[in-house]
Amino acid sequence: MSTRRSRTSQFTEDEINNLIFKLQALLPQLEQRRNNGRVVAPSKILKETCSYIRRLHREMDELSERLTSLLDNMEISSVDAQLLRTVLLQ
């Protein structure tokens, strides 16, 4: 029998609180507050998580654009360039 939850399963309040607590530990700015003994509201943790994910997506897009530009300007064979693109896109 699978231990995965079905999509229709309900989470208990304790499970939700545990997941939010784990999210807080992953966010550097909120983890510092927790270490200082300050309580952070679950809604704040969820908002900060969404903001952090958006910021990571923007950074990834910017890095991808920079890398594409660098690859386009490199004087390497088209086979090597294609190989690099393939590896980087995986």
Backbone as a printed PyTorch tensor [residue, N CA C, xyz], in Angstrom:
tensor([[[  0.8310,  -1.1820,   0.0000],
         [  0.0000,   0.0000,   0.0000],
         [  0.8770,   1.2480,   0.0000]],

        [[  0.5370,   2.2100,  -0.8010],
         [  1.3250,   3.4260,  -0.9380],
         [  1.1440,   4.3360,   0.2760]],

        [[  2.2540,   4.9980,   0.6530],
         [  2.1810,   5.9250,   1.7840],
         [  1.8820,   7.3490,   1.3230]],

        [[  1.8020,   7.5680,   0.0230],
         [  1.4890,   8.9000,  -0.4960],
         [  0.0350,   9.2410,  -0.2460]],

        [[ -0.2000,  10.5310,  -0.0220],
         [ -1.5670,  10.9980,   0.1820],
         [ -2.2530,  11.1570,  -1.1640]],

        [[ -3.5120,  10.8260,  -1.2010],
         [ -4.2650,  11.0940,  -2.4230],
         [ -4.6010,  12.5790,  -2.4380]],

        [[ -4.9720,  13.0820,  -3.5740],
         [ -5.2730,  14.5090,  -3.7010],
         [ -6.4850,  14.9170,  -2.8710]],

        [[ -7.3300,  13.9710,  -2.5400],
         [ -8.5230,  14.3020,  -1.7760],
         [ -8.3070,  14.2000,  -0.2720]],

        [[ -7.1450,  13.7480,   0.1610],
         [ -6.8680,  13.6260,   1.5890],
         [ -6.7730,  14.9940,   2.2380]],

        [[ -7.1390,  15.0370,   3.4920],
         [ -7.0550,  16.2720,   4.2600],
         [ -5.7990,  16.2390,   5.1170]],

        [[ -5.1600,  17.3980,   5.2450],
         [ -4.0170,  17.5240,   6.1320],
         [ -4.5340,  17.9320,   7.5080]],

        [[ -3.9040,  17.4150,   8.5350],
         [ -4.2640,  17.8510,   9.8810],
         [ -3.6230,  19.2000,  10.1470]],

        [[ -4.1140,  19.8910,  11.1410],
         [ -3.5490,  21.1940,  11.4940],
         [ -2.0820,  21.0450,  11.9080]],

        [[ -1.7750,  19.9690,  12.6250],
         [ -0.3840,  19.7350,  13.0320],
         [  0.5180,  19.5200,  11.8180]],

        [[  0.0350,  18.8010,  10.8170],
         [  0.8310,  18.5790,   9.5990],
         [  1.0770,  19.8860,   8.8690]],

        [[  0.0630,  20.7210,   8.7830],
         [  0.2140,  22.0260,   8.1210],
         [  1.2100,  22.8860,   8.8880]],

        [[  1.0690,  22.9290,  10.2040],
         [  2.0010,  23.7120,  11.0120],
         [  3.4310,  23.2060,  10.8640]],

        [[  3.6040,  21.8990,  10.7910],
         [  4.9330,  21.3180,  10.6090],
         [  5.5160,  21.7190,   9.2510]],

        [[  4.7020,  21.6950,   8.2140],
         [  5.1740,  22.0850,   6.8810],
         [  5.5430,  23.5690,   6.8380]],

        [[  4.7470,  24.4050,   7.4800],
         [  5.0470,  25.8350,   7.5230],
         [  6.3360,  26.0780,   8.3030]],

        [[  6.5200,  25.3560,   9.3950],
         [  7.7430,  25.4690,  10.1830],
         [  8.9660,  25.0920,   9.3340]],

        [[  8.8210,  24.0400,   8.5080],
         [  9.9150,  23.6290,   7.6270],
         [ 10.1980,  24.6970,   6.5690]],

        [[  9.1440,  25.3260,   6.0520],
         [  9.3380,  26.4150,   5.0880],
         [ 10.1220,  27.5580,   5.7190]],

        [[  9.7810,  27.9000,   6.9390],
         [ 10.4700,  28.9900,   7.6200],
         [ 11.9590,  28.7080,   7.7350]],

        [[ 12.3110,  27.4550,   7.9980],
         [ 13.7220,  27.0870,   8.1330],
         [ 14.4720,  27.2350,   6.8100]],

        [[ 13.7550,  27.1790,   5.6900],
         [ 14.3900,  27.2990,   4.3750],
         [ 14.5790,  28.7450,   3.9280]],

        [[ 13.9050,  29.6650,   4.5840],
         [ 13.9900,  31.0710,   4.2010],
         [ 14.9510,  31.7930,   5.1400]],

        [[ 16.1040,  32.2000,   4.6260],
         [ 17.1340,  32.7910,   5.4840],
         [ 16.6400,  33.9580,   6.3350]],

        [[ 15.8880,  34.8760,   5.7410],
         [ 15.4570,  36.0590,   6.4860],
         [ 14.4900,  35.7010,   7.6100]],

        [[ 13.6870,  34.6630,   7.4460],
         [ 12.7510,  34.2690,   8.5020],
         [ 13.4050,  33.3590,   9.5270]],

        [[ 14.3730,  32.5970,   9.1070],
         [ 15.0820,  31.7200,  10.0400],
         [ 15.8160,  32.5490,  11.0940]],

        [[ 16.3570,  33.6910,  10.6940],
         [ 17.0400,  34.5730,  11.6450],
         [ 16.0710,  35.0750,  12.7100]],

        [[ 14.8650,  35.4210,  12.2910],
         [ 13.8650,  35.8910,  13.2520],
         [ 13.5210,  34.7930,  14.2520]],

        [[ 13.3780,  33.5680,  13.7460],
         [ 13.0310,  32.4510,  14.6240],
         [ 14.1480,  32.2040,  15.6250]],

        [[ 15.3990,  32.3010,  15.1590],
         [ 16.5410,  32.1020,  16.0480],
         [ 16.6360,  33.1890,  17.1170]],

        [[ 16.0680,  34.3620,  16.8280],
         [ 16.0460,  35.4500,  17.8020],
         [ 14.8430,  35.3410,  18.7300]],

        [[ 14.0790,  34.2700,  18.6120],
         [ 12.9370,  34.0460,  19.4890],
         [ 11.6640,  34.7460,  19.0650]],

        [[ 11.6790,  35.3610,  17.8910],
         [ 10.4840,  36.0610,  17.4210],
         [  9.5770,  35.0950,  16.6780]],

        [[  8.2970,  35.1850,  16.9600],
         [  7.3120,  34.3380,  16.3010],
         [  6.9220,  34.9950,  14.9770]],

        [[  6.8740,  34.1840,  13.9300],
         [  6.4830,  34.6850,  12.6140],
         [  5.1530,  34.0450,  12.2580]],

        [[  4.1950,  34.8500,  11.8680],
         [  2.8630,  34.3530,  11.5190],
         [  2.9480,  33.4430,  10.2950]],

        [[  2.1460,  32.3720,  10.2860],
         [  2.1450,  31.4630,   9.1270],
         [  1.8560,  32.1810,   7.8110]],

        [[  0.9680,  33.1770,   7.8250],
         [  0.6670,  33.9070,   6.5860],
         [  1.9100,  34.6340,   6.0760]],

        [[  2.7080,  35.1850,   6.9860],
         [  3.9550,  35.8680,   6.6140],
         [  4.9430,  34.8650,   6.0020]],

        [[  5.0070,  33.6820,   6.5840],
         [  5.9150,  32.6420,   6.0670],
         [  5.5090,  32.2540,   4.6500]],

        [[  4.2080,  32.0870,   4.4140],
         [  3.7390,  31.7110,   3.0770],
         [  3.9800,  32.8330,   2.0700]],

        [[  3.7330,  34.0810,   2.4740],
         [  3.9970,  35.2160,   1.5730],
         [  5.4830,  35.3130,   1.2330]],

        [[  6.3330,  35.1700,   2.2450],
         [  7.7780,  35.2400,   2.0210],
         [  8.2510,  34.0850,   1.1380]],

        [[  7.6500,  32.9180,   1.3010],
         [  8.0080,  31.7660,   0.4680],
         [  7.6920,  32.0520,  -0.9910]],

        [[  6.5040,  32.5790,  -1.2540],
         [  6.1220,  32.9170,  -2.6330],
         [  7.0550,  33.9680,  -3.2260]],

        [[  7.3680,  34.9740,  -2.4360],
         [  8.2650,  36.0310,  -2.8830],
         [  9.6550,  35.4700,  -3.1930]],

        [[ 10.1310,  34.5960,  -2.3230],
         [ 11.4440,  33.9840,  -2.5010],
         [ 11.4930,  33.1390,  -3.7700]],

        [[ 10.4400,  32.3880,  -4.0340],
         [ 10.3830,  31.5550,  -5.2470],
         [ 10.3710,  32.4420,  -6.4900]],

        [[  9.5930,  33.5320,  -6.4600],
         [  9.5880,  34.4580,  -7.6020],
         [ 10.9750,  35.0420,  -7.8470]],

        [[ 11.6460,  35.4270,  -6.7490],
         [ 12.9920,  35.9950,  -6.8610],
         [ 13.9630,  34.9730,  -7.4620]],

        [[ 13.8680,  33.7200,  -7.0440],
         [ 14.7350,  32.6790,  -7.5980],
         [ 14.4670,  32.4590,  -9.0780]],

        [[ 13.1960,  32.5150,  -9.4890],
         [ 12.8540,  32.3810, -10.9020],
         [ 13.4560,  33.5240, -11.7220]],

        [[ 13.3610,  34.7550, -11.1970],
         [ 13.9460,  35.9010, -11.9070],
         [ 15.4580,  35.7400, -12.0500]],

        [[ 16.1160,  35.3340, -10.9560],
         [ 17.5630,  35.1330, -11.0050],
         [ 17.9330,  34.0540, -12.0060]],

        [[ 17.1610,  32.9730, -12.0330],
         [ 17.4310,  31.8940, -12.9740],
         [ 17.2720,  32.3860, -14.4190]],

        [[ 16.2300,  33.1640, -14.6810],
         [ 16.0280,  33.7090, -16.0220],
         [ 17.1720,  34.6380, -16.4280]],

        [[ 17.6050,  35.4830, -15.4980],
         [ 18.7120,  36.3980, -15.7960],
         [ 20.0030,  35.6340, -16.0800]],

        [[ 20.2720,  34.6280, -15.2820],
         [ 21.4830,  33.8270, -15.5020],
         [ 21.4100,  33.0660, -16.8140]],

        [[ 20.2380,  32.5800, -17.1390],
         [ 20.0600,  31.8710, -18.4000],
         [ 20.3080,  32.7980, -19.5870]],

        [[ 19.7980,  34.0280, -19.5020],
         [ 20.0220,  35.0020, -20.5710],
         [ 21.5060,  35.3360, -20.7100]],

        [[ 22.1700,  35.5320, -19.5810],
         [ 23.6070,  35.8400, -19.6140],
         [ 24.3900,  34.6880, -20.2160]],

        [[ 24.0460,  33.4780, -19.8310],
         [ 24.7400,  32.3000, -20.3520],
         [ 24.5120,  32.1490, -21.8540]],

        [[ 23.2880,  32.3630, -22.2880],
         [ 22.9860,  32.2890, -23.7190],
         [ 23.7980,  33.3090, -24.4890]],

        [[ 23.8860,  34.5220, -23.9500],
         [ 24.6650,  35.5730, -24.5900],
         [ 26.1420,  35.1860, -24.6660]],

        [[ 26.6730,  34.6450, -23.5830],
         [ 28.0740,  34.2220, -23.5800],
         [ 28.3310,  33.1060, -24.5770]],

        [[ 27.4070,  32.1370, -24.6240],
         [ 27.5760,  31.0340, -25.5680],
         [ 27.5080,  31.5240, -27.0110]],

        [[ 26.6210,  32.4770, -27.2650],
         [ 26.4950,  33.0160, -28.6180],
         [ 27.7530,  33.7590, -29.0540]],

        [[ 28.4660,  34.3440, -28.0940],
         [ 29.6620,  35.1230, -28.4070],
         [ 30.9480,  34.3030, -28.3930]],

        [[ 30.8460,  33.0580, -27.9430],
         [ 32.0490,  32.2160, -27.8840],
         [ 32.4130,  31.7210, -29.2760]],

        [[ 33.7040,  31.6150, -29.4960],
         [ 34.1830,  31.0960, -30.7750],
         [ 34.4670,  29.6080, -30.6190]],

        [[ 33.4000,  28.8450, -30.6460],
         [ 33.5300,  27.3900, -30.5780],
         [ 32.7070,  26.8000, -31.7000]],

        [[ 32.9980,  25.5690, -31.9890],
         [ 32.2720,  24.9290, -33.0850],
         [ 30.8040,  24.7950, -32.7150]],

        [[ 29.9700,  24.7160, -33.7240],
         [ 28.5330,  24.6030, -33.4740],
         [ 28.2020,  23.3010, -32.7460]],

        [[ 29.0050,  22.2550, -32.9720],
         [ 28.7900,  20.9880, -32.2830],
         [ 29.0540,  21.1670, -30.7890]],

        [[ 30.1520,  21.8270, -30.4450],
         [ 30.4780,  22.0790, -29.0360],
         [ 29.4280,  22.9680, -28.3770]],

        [[ 28.9830,  23.9940, -29.0900],
         [ 27.9730,  24.8950, -28.5480],
         [ 26.6690,  24.1460, -28.3030]],

        [[ 26.2930,  23.2910, -29.2480],
         [ 25.0650,  22.5150, -29.0880],
         [ 25.1810,  21.5480, -27.9120]],

        [[ 26.3430,  20.9450, -27.7460],
         [ 26.5730,  20.0370, -26.6280],
         [ 26.4540,  20.7800, -25.2900]],

        [[ 27.0470,  21.9640, -25.2260],
         [ 26.9500,  22.7790, -24.0040],
         [ 25.4940,  23.1470, -23.7010]],

        [[ 24.7730,  23.5650, -24.7310],
         [ 23.3600,  23.9250, -24.5270],
         [ 22.5570,  22.7290, -24.0260]],

        [[ 22.7990,  21.5690, -24.6140],
         [ 22.0910,  20.3490, -24.2180],
         [ 22.3510,  20.0090, -22.7670]],

        [[ 23.6170,  20.0710, -22.3710],
         [ 23.9950,  19.7490, -20.9950],
         [ 23.3820,  20.7540, -20.0240]],

        [[ 23.4230,  22.0380, -20.3700],
         [ 22.9260,  23.0760, -19.4700],
         [ 21.4070,  23.0860, -19.3620]],

        [[ 20.7240,  22.6060, -20.3690],
         [ 19.2600,  22.6180, -20.3370],
         [ 18.6750,  21.3960, -19.6380]],

        [[ 19.5090,  20.4650, -19.2370],
         [ 19.0060,  19.2630, -18.5670],
         [ 18.6730,  19.5290, -17.1430]]])
